Amino acid sequence: MHFSKRVENLKPYPFARTAEKLAALKARGVDVIRMDIGSPDMPPAEHILAAAENAVRDPGTHGYPAFGYGTPSLLAAVADYYKARFEVALDPKREITALLGSKEGIFHLTQALIQEGDVALVPDPGYPVYRVAAEWAGADVHPLPLRREKEFLPDLDSIPQEVLRRARIMWINYPNNPTGAVAGRDFYERALDLARRNNFLLCHDAAYSDVAYDGYRPKSILELDGARGCAVEFNSVSKTYNMAGWRLGFVSGNADAVSAIRKVKSNIDSGIFPAVTAAGEAALRGDQAWIAARNAVYAKRRDRILAGLAGIGIRADTPKASLYIWAPVPDGFTAESFADSLLEQTGVCISPGTFFGREGEGYVRISIATPDERVREALQKIRRWKPS
Ligand SMILES: Cc1ncc(COP(=O)(O)O)c(C=O)c1O
């Protein structure tokens, strides 16, 4: 079998490698506790499940969906969500497209925008798909280091002019995966200014915009004046409504970018299962109060895990948002050797920071999307971990 160069150069997705490691451990009878992935462990609210159930029973639900990039009613529900949540008015006909999860949209929007000779500005550490999508398109990736001394924001002033000249796309993501950092209006303003001056598309990945704690409310970049002239924002029901497996996301903002991704997608996929559309609409339009209660559960876990880590000498910052604790590894360990040691000794699986880029060295990412009783068990096991 001959494979394309693209596929030969493609590394396996980091979490696929973990899955193989875990299968071997499980075969040895190890009770593995997964604190490595950001897949919400709690179900969506009842009204969302009911909407999906009703739709599944409707005989008209099972054919190809009539609208590839979201029904008018779903797109209107996204627009209403943006109005209610961020006071941003979007035109659902031109400025919003539904996606089969934001991961798919991140990949395909990149294909629509860049090619060989272009540069993608990509945070490091960062969600791996930004980089993979750019490499697949044949473009060069210029990493933007996220470091603690800069509050895990990229240093926009340090990007060389020559790189900016070739840049067609820049990714930012707040609340951030994997660092748990957040960004304010001032940072968004500076990023938009850079995009305007250098004529590239600023892509804000806001997958965690409704997973926030202690009264903190993440902003939308589209709240800023003129943002839609040069920016889009990705959002998704995955983390906001505990619907990661349903595969429904959105990209909103710049109308030209929205039109380009529609063109790509109409050639590749055939839209969203209508029962998922019905559930998504119910989520976006329904009562939002349960989200605060869900976030309170996460916040309690977050604090419990931070205390458990402190017990073995690891002091991590308290994230204001996202599903992750970004913790420095103990002295004498690399990101990978610490994650491996913890897994081998305790069965607790966390992600080495290097899964997210070179700058992730020295850190591990711990997910708080793990059921309370499993977190309790994990913390008991972690207490017995020895740096041997
Ligand atoms: C930063 C970030 N963006 C996008 C995604 C993908 O989300 P979706 O389920 O909408 O594809 C994830 C998933 O973990 C993520 O962490």
The ligand as an ORCA input file, in Angstrom:
! r2SCAN-3c Opt
* xyz 0 1
  C      -9.336     24.190     22.635
  C     -10.245     23.212     22.008
  N     -10.814     23.506     20.851
  C     -11.643     22.657     20.230
  C     -11.923     21.430     20.775
  C     -12.807     20.496     20.016
  O     -14.077     20.528     20.487
  P     -15.296     19.898     19.682
  O     -15.829     18.839     20.547
  O     -16.249     21.043     19.494
  O     -14.777     19.392     18.399
  C     -11.351     21.055     21.979
  C     -11.628     19.748     22.544
  O     -11.074     19.301     23.501
  C     -10.489     21.972     22.606
  O      -9.880     21.678     23.757
*
